[in-house]
Amino acid sequence: MISPNLSVWMDTSGEYRRSSPLEDKVTADVAVIGGGVMGLSAAWHLRRSAPGQTVVVVEQAFVGAGSSGRNNGVLAAGTGFAGPFIKRIYGMGRLQELLAYGEQSLERTRALIRDHRLDVDHRERVPHLRIAIAEPFVAQLERQYTAECSAGAEQEWLDAGALASRYPGPLIGGAAAIRDRAADVINPMRYVRELKRLTVEAGGIVYEGSPVIDIRRIGGSYRIDTPGGALLAPKIVLATNAYTDRLPGSIIRGTDQWPIYAYKLATEPLSDELWSELGWEPNLRVADSLSMWHSMRRTSDGRMTFGGAVYRVADRALQGEYNARIFSLLERHFRAFFPNLHGVRISHKWGGLISTTFDLAPHVGFVDERGSVVRISGCWGHGLATAYLNGQVASNLLQGVHDEYTDHWIVRRTPRGWPVAPVRFVGMAAVLERMRRSARRALADATRASRSAAQRRALTELSNYGK
């Protein structure tokens, strides 16, 4: 099910003509299920490296309808909050390798955008702040800073004085921040449409409006049924991300990832005066260091996007992408962060699914012993930046080509799985609630310690964290 609400990117990216749905029985050398950045990257790489092979993409709605068109448009090579966890579970060496993988993919994405002159509203190396909004959150931010810097990330630590001096009004205040310029921003909906264009120009075929209703093994091939037709192929790329365990049949285990809903808002364009009052640089991105963070961004057309903090475990019917109660809470959080924007209209509200993995690392690699089905999922908010290399890895694996990336540990490892349902659902919900309670306790401590009445009011509102 695709939510009836549109992301700001979907709504402002101009007219789009969808490809026809699959309405016949066709054959291909490789079938790609999922028309987001991962699937289209894989299809493009396959056609470039093996132009004699037929590559067909089937997408349930339209390209970018899922997380590819609902994210915040950030090309970031990092790991978000996962750095310290991955270091603890896998060691510093593997954290360094994961960061290097993301950095290489980001550089190749930049080259792709430049070389093919993609119309994606690309801005390179924009400033990014990760802020501890009050003293109880500083230690957590320091752990992240230490882990990522020791792994080679170039970042700057700002104490409360430096933060207030350089950014006089980005949020409700802050006790410390990490600043870096390692990431880019784009319009993600334009990006996925441009990847479709490149794929088609390279000879790939894309069918939209073609949800998969059945997958079965027939001899040495797979039959993929849609409402109007069927696709036969000996090899498959699964690029359905958070929708992967909704696929019919038993082609993949449903226990190694779990989808959760994430929600975002966007404002109408702000005046130059308001941006000046906030003290934000053009294209600045900001996130707080709560255990389930808020993230925000200044867009090139002067809007602010605001999201996060309110997450829900996905239900089987996928009925939660638009939730009026959650949007009301998220808007209250936005007003708490930015009391001077009380009169600004919220123009867009949207939700979507992200794929969570047990060990916080992405899943890229074969899911079958025959080496005929490759899966890409679980990128934890860094899919835009890693899509280039993930698509290249999928292409190379299916063609038997080995390089440093097909031998990367995230490809070679056996992913750690969640417990089976219903334990999985209950456990995931319990993890989210534990994170919310932890954040609420820290916010309550920060409220009591605050000397500013305005900040106390804002922190009190934020204490309704995930309720």
N, C-alpha and C positions, 0 to 999 in steps of 0.2 A: 504494500500500500504506500502510495506517495502522498505526503501531507498536502492538503489544499493550500496551505500558506506558502508563500514564495520568499526565498531569501532575497536580500537586497541585490545580490549579484544576478540572480535570475530575472529580477524585475527591471534592472537597469542596463542589461547587456544588449539591448536591441532586438530586432526581429530575428526569428530563427525558424528555418524550415526543416522539419523532421524528415528523416529517411523513412521509407516505406517499411511496414512490418514484414516479417517472414511469412509468406503465404504459399509456399510450395515446399517440395522435398528437394533439398540441395545437399551437396557434398563439399567437404573442405579437407585440407590437410591438417589444419588446426582450427578448432572452434574456441573463441574467446567469449566467456560469459561475463557480462558486465561492461557497460560503456562509460566508466569513469576514467580518471587519469591513469590508473593502473592497467586496466584492460586495453585502453587505446595506446598506451606506451608499449605494452607487450606486442600488440598487433603491428604497430609501426616498425618496431625492431625486427619482428619476424619478416615482414615484407622487405625491409632494407637488406637484411642479411641473407635471405633465401627468397629472392623474387620469383622463383619458379613455383613456390608453394602458394596454395589458395588459403587465405586467412579470412574467416568470417566472424564478425562480432554480433552478438545478440544482446540487446538492452531492453529491460522490462518496460521502461517508460521513454525517456529521452536522455541523451548523453548529459551527464552531470546532474541527473535527478537525485542522486543519493548524496553521500558526504562530499563528493567532488564539487558540487555546486552550493554546499551549505556551510562550508568552513569559513575561516576568517581571512583566507587569501594570503597566508604567510608561507614563504619558502624558507624554512628553518632547518638547519642541519643538526641541531642539538637533540636532546632527549627529553626536554621538558623537565618534569619533576622526577623522572626515572633514573637520572644519573647515579645518585647515591645507592639506590636499590640494585641496579645492574652491577655496580662496582662490588657491592657486598655479596651478590649471588654468584657472579661470574668472574670477578677479579678486574683489576685495573687494566690489564692488557686487552681484555675483550671490550671494556668500555671505550678504550682508545680506538680499537678497530671499528666499533660501531659509529663513533663520532667521525672517523676518517671516511667511512662509507657514506655517511650523510653529506660530508663536505665535498667529496668527489661527485656525488650525484647532483648537488646544488651547482657546482661549477659547470657540469655538463648541461644542466637545465638552462643556466644563463647563456651558454654558447648556443644552445638550441633556439632560444628566443631571439638572440642576436642574428644568427646565421639565416634563420628562416623568417625573420622580421615578423614575429608573431604579434598580433594586436591583442595584448593582454594587460595593458596599463601597468607595465613593469617598472618598479622602483628598486634599485640596488642598494644594499647595505644601509637600510634605514635604522635609526636608533630604536633600541628596545630597552625598557626598564622592567625589572622584576622587583617589586617593592614589598618590604615588610611593613605593613601599615601601622604596626605598633610594636613595642618592645618584645612582647612574648613571641613574636614571629621571627625575630632576628636570628636566633640560633639555627632554626631550620634553613633559613636562607643562606647562612654561612656554610652549612654543610654542603648545600648544592654548589655554592661558589667554589669551595675547596675541591670537591670531587671533579668538577668540570675543568677547573684551571689545572689541576694536576694531570688531567687527561689531555691537555694541550689547548683548551679553549682560551681565547683572548678576551678577557672581560675586565671591567673596572668596578671596584667597590666604592660605593658612595655612602658615607655615614649620614646621619640626620642633618648635620649642618651643610654638607656638600649638596645633599639632595634638595634641601630648601633653597639653597643659593642658586642652583642651576635650573631647578624646576619649581618655581614659586607656587604653582597651583595645579599640578596634574591630578591630584586626588584629594582625599580628605586629610592628607598629611602622610608622614612616613618616618619610620625609625632608621631605615637603611634601604639600600637598593643595589642591584647588580645592573650595570649598563654595558651593552655591547652593540656592535653594528655588523653582526655576522649574517643577518638574514635579510631577505628581500620581501616585497609585497607585490601581489598581482591581483587582477580580477580573476578568481578561479573559474567562473563560468565561461568567460572568454577563453581561458586557457584550455579547458576540456573541449570546447568547440574547435579550437585551432588544432588540437591533437587529432580530432576526428578528421579535419580537413587534410592534415598531413597523411593520415592513414589511408584515406580514400585516394589521394593523389599518388600514393605509393602502390596502389592496386588492391588495398584491402576493401572488404565489403562490410557495411554496417547496417544492421536492421534495428530499428527502434520500434517501440510499442510491441515488443515480443517477449513477454515473460516466459520463463522456463517452467513448464508444468510437469515434466517428467524427464529423467535421465536414466538410461539403461545401457548395459554392456551387451553388444551383439557381436560375437566373434572377436575380431581384433579391433573393432571400432566401438564408438559410443553413439547412441541415438539420443538427440536432444529435441524434445517436443515442445512446441509453442502452440498457442490456440489456433494459429492459422497454418502451421507448417511443421517441418521437421528438418533437422540438421544432422548429418552423419559425418563423423570425423574420428580418426584414430588417436588424436591428441587434443587435450583441452587445457586452456588456461582459465582457472577460476579467479576472477577479479571482482568478486561480489562483496568483499569486505564484511561489514556487519550483517549483511544479509546471507552470508555463506551457510549458516546452519539452518536457514529456511529453504535451502535447495531440496527438491524432492529426491527420493532414492537414498542410497547408502554410499554415494561416491566419496563422502568425507565424513569424518567423525564430527559430531556436534558438540564436543566437550572441551575443545582446546581454545575456544574464545567465547565471549559472551557480549552481546550488544547492549549498550545503554544509550538513553536519550540525552542529548545535550541541546541547550536552548540559547538563542541569541536575539538581540534587539538591534535596530539601527535607527538613528535619529534622522530627522530632516537635516539638510545642510545647515551648519552653524555659520553665523556671521564672522567676519574677520575679527571683530571686536571681542566676541566670545572666545575665540581661539587665543587671542592675545591675552585675555584675562586668565585663561587656563595655563598659559605658558608652554603650550605644546609646540614642538617643532613639526614641520610638514611630515606626514606619514609616520609619526611616532606611534609605537606600539607599547602597551603597558599591560602588565599582569601583576596580580598580588601573589603573595606566597602562602595563602591559605592552602590547606591540604587538598582541596578541590577548588581551584583558583577561579577568580574572575579574570577575563581577558578583554582588552579593548583596543581599538585602533582608530586612528584618524585616516579617513579615506581621501583619495585624491579629489573627490568632489565635495569635500568639506563636511562629511557626515562623521558621526562616531558610531562604531559598532561596539556592543557590550554584551558579554555572554559568560556562560559558565556558572559555577557554584551550585546550580540546581540540577541534579542529575537523577534519573530514574532508570532502574533496571527494565529492559524492554520486555513487554508481554508477547505472547505467541501471536496475537492478532495484530500487533503493530498499530495500536490505536492511540499511542501517546505522543505522536510527533507534534500535535498542537494541543496545548493544555492551558486553558485560560487562567487557572489558579496559579500555575507556575509562572506564566508571563506576568501576572500581577505582582508576584513576589520579586521577580527579576527586575521589573521596573522600579519597585521600591528600593532595591539595592542600588540601582543606577542613580536614583534621586539622592540616596544617602551619600554616595561617593561625590556627586556633583550638585550640591544644593543651589549653586548659581545657575543651573540649567533647568530650574523648576518649570519654566515656561516653554521649554523646547518640546516639540511634538515627536513622539515615537512613530516613525513611518512604517517600520517593518518588524514583524515578529515571526520567528520560524524555529522549528526544531528539526532534529535529524538524529540518525544513529551513528555512533562511533563503536569500533570494535575493541574490546578490552581483552588482553591476553594475560595469562596467569603470571608470567614472569616479566611483563612490561616490555618485552622485545617483540619485534614484528615476526610474522610467519611468511617466509618465502622459500619455496622448495617443493619437491615431489610429495604427493600424498598417497602414492601407490607404489607397489614393488616393481611394476613393469616399467616405470619411468615414462608414463604417458599423460599424467595429470599433474600440472603445476598449480599451486595456490599462492596468491599474494593477499595478505590481510593483516590486520592488527598493527597498524603503523602509529597508533596513539597520537594522532594530530600532526604527524610529520609526513603524511603521504604525498603532499604536493612536492616537497623537496626530494624525496627518495623515489618517486615514481620513475624517473629516468633509469636509474640503475636497476630497480626492481623489474622493470619491463625488459631490460637487456638481459638480466639473469634468467628470467622466464624463457626468453627466446633461446638463449644459449643452452639451457638445460634440455629443452625439447629437441635441440639439434645435436646434442652430444658434444658441444663445444665447452671446453673447460678453460677458465682463466682465474685470476685472483679473486674475482667476485663470486663466481660459482662455487669456489672453495671457502667462502667466508663462513664464519661460525654460525651466523644466523640462518644460513642455508643448510649447513651440514647437520646442525643439531636436531634432536627430536624434541619438538615443542612440549612443554609441560602442560598438562591438561587440567581443566576444572573438574570437580566431582560431577558425577552424572546427575541429571535432573531427577527429583526436585531439589536435591541437596544443593545443586549448583545455583539455582535461583535464590533459595533461602540464604545461602552463604554469600552470594554477591550482594544481595540487599543488606545483609548484616554488615559487610565491609563498608558499604557506602554510608550506612547509618553511623558506624563507629567513626568514620572520618568526619561526618557532620558534627557529631557530639564533641569530638576533639576540637574542631574549629570553634564551636559555640563556647566551650570552656575558655579557650584562649581569648576569644573576643570579650567574654565577660571580665576576664582579668584585665584586659586592655582598657575596658570601659572604666573600671574602678581606678586604674592608675592614671587615666587621662586628666590633664589639667584644663583642657579646653571644653567648654560646654557644648560647642558645636560638634566637636569630635565625639564627645560622649553620646550625643543624640544619634550621630551617624553610626557609631559602633553598636549602639543598642539596636538600631534597625537591622544591621548586618547579623546580629545575634539570632535573628529568625532564619538561620542558615539551613536551607533545605527543608523547611517545614511546609 
